[in-house]
Amino acid sequence: MTISTEKSFFDLHITGLGYLNRIREVKPKKGDTFLACDIAALNGPSDDVAYVRFDTRVSGSEAQHLVRRCIQAVDAEKKVMIGFRLGDLWTDTFTYSKGKRAGEQGVSLKARLLFVSWIKVDGKLVYKAEPKPTDADDRDERDARNTDVPATSAEPQAAASEPARPAAEAADEAAVDAPALEVAESF
């Protein structure tokens, strides 16, 4: 009998959309410098929106790259909205040092920014993450390669019975997507 020393974890993720603010490099007394930002996440009914503020540490190289690309837009006070996924939520208490709440206790919601799904600057989409293949996509791909395996759902058969789109139509759609990709790289 072997004993596994591998740890397992339970993830608690927060997904939403909100405005990106206060992008900054944080230099703690101990440890390495890290990228941080605030997200004012939208919450509640669309006709009476409330905001929940998260102070986040940007984790992962892709998220860091995307947030760094937004620094100029945030500094120029443009409205930068993102779709996001946060993890490792925790609270931090502090005491207000100035203003009308000086001396009062406050609470800050802190988390790690794990993933940015899309970015809009002043309402214009400048970045959209490509969807990652799922296990179901992998199975469909294996089934397509392995013709001896019968289809287990009606979906692949229904897709096969659809008429193929003309090549010109597919090329037109690719041409429509091209400007969006150029904009995403330029911001």
HELIX and SHEET records of a PDB file:
HELIX    1   1 SER A   61  ARG A   69  1                                   9    
HELIX    2   2 ILE A   71  ASP A   75  1                                   5    
HELIX    3   3 ASP A  135  ARG A  145  1                                  11    
HELIX    4   4 ALA A  154  SER A  161  1                                   8    
HELIX    5   5 ALA A  167  SER A  186  1                                  20    
SHEET    1   A 6 LYS A 124  LYS A 128  0                                        
SHEET    2   A 6 GLN A 105  VAL A 121 -1                                        
SHEET    3   A 6 ALA A  50  VAL A  58  1                                        
SHEET    4   A 6 PHE A  34  ASN A  43 -1                                        
SHEET    5   A 6 HIS A  13  VAL A  26 -1                                        
SHEET    6   A 6 VAL A  80  THR A  95 -1                                        
END                                                                             
